[in-house]
């Protein structure tokens, strides 16, 4: 179990870094945008487009808070909190992916990375939860 918890910690730290990147880009609108490759592959939909805010709050802030809570949950081995936050994060990421891919028809590489991380965190959290219930 220790390796699983360590892996979730690393994934949540990477998630924090990615969320901070998107948040900083959203507020600074810097001219150097490594995430913006062309009209289809870019992070602008999340940074300044219609998905930039969710319920009036910057969308990347949800990710940042979520990954921090996941890190705290895994650090203190709060398995129920870990699974709950991972489930919320998964649903939120899937909603963002739907918005990006189906409605806006763009691919945000940073968002895709966050979504892969959240799917991984959720899978590991569910495995930990299941192992805990079987034991």
URUR-V462963 format. One line per field, one symbol per residue. phi: phi as a letter, one per 40 degrees, with the letter a starting at -180 (. if undefined). psi: psi as a letter, one per 30 degrees, with the letter a starting at -180 (. if undefined). burial: b if it has 24 or more other ideal C-beta (glycine too) atoms within 12 Angstrom, else e. Layout:
# URUR-V462963
phi->???
psi->???
burial->???
This chain:
# URUR-V462963
phi->.dccccccccccccccccccdcccccccfcccbccccaccbabccccbccbcbbfgbddccdcdcdccccccccccfccccdccccccccccccccccdcccccfbbcdcccccccccccccccccccdcdcccc
psi->eeeeeeeeeeeeeeeeeeeeeeeeeeefhlfjiffjeafejlgeeeefafgekjhgkkefeeeeeeeeeeeeeeeghieeeeeeeeeeeeeeeeeeeeeeeeefhljjeeeeeeeeeeeeeeeeeeeeeeeeee.
burial->eeebbeebbebbbbbbbbbbbbbebbeeeeeebebbeeeeebbbbbbbeebbeeeeebbbbbbbbbbbbbbebbeeeebeebbebbbbbbebbeebbebbeeebebbbbbbbbbbebbbbbbebbbbbbeeeeee
